[in-house]
Amino acid sequence: MTAKLSLFVVCCFALPLSTFAQNIDAAALRAKYGEPIARETFQVRPNIEAIVTYGPARQVCKIELPPWRNAVSAQQVDEVVAELVPLPARGKELRRMIASTGRISLASVEYENVNIAEPQDNGRKTGVTITFNRPDCH
């Protein structure tokens, strides 16, 4: 009896769910959640992606460099950040902060025009988030 009940559950619930997952597309997601956020992903270096989020006027509001592979050095990441937001574009440095809990920490530098946050694991950068201080980005 238990085997028949298990088969019934699989047929009634698992198979329709797997069929839905296979048929999901952009139109289905838009119908369910509305228009997507204005976001693009760029390959800025081998093994380094930049996920760019835009505001209503298509101005860059946030750039995320998600966790990368071990083949990427801190120097390469710093070069990409300097390329994306050169020092003059950042404005005056306002403050630096570090929050730490065990081996995980977050180093952050706030400038007049941008904030740059770098999560770290045991002192090693694991990503970067650059947030632009624009009224239309909040």
C-alpha positions, 0 to 999 in steps of 0.5 A: 500500500505504501508503494502505491501511495508513493507512486501516487504522490510522485505522479500528482506532485513531482511530475507536474512541478518538473514540467513547470520548471522545464517550461519556464521562460522570460514571458512566464517570469514577466507574467508572474513578477513584472518587468525585470530590473535593468541589469546587465552582466559584462565579462571585464576580465577572464574570470571577473564579471561585473553585474551592472544595475541601472536607475530609471535614466539608465545611469549606473547605480550599482556595479557588483563584482561577484565572487571570483575564482582563485585564479584572480589576484587582488591586484587584478580586482583593484585594477578593474575597480580603478577602471570602473570608477577612477579616483577623480570620479569617486570624489573626496574620501569621507570615511573608511570602515571595517566590520568583522566577525571572526574570519569574515569582514567587510571593508568599506570606503565612502566617497562623495560620489560612490561607496566601495564595499569589499567582503573578505574571508580571512583577509582575502577579498571575495567580491566588490560592490560599488554603489553610486550616490545619486538621488535616482539610485535610491 
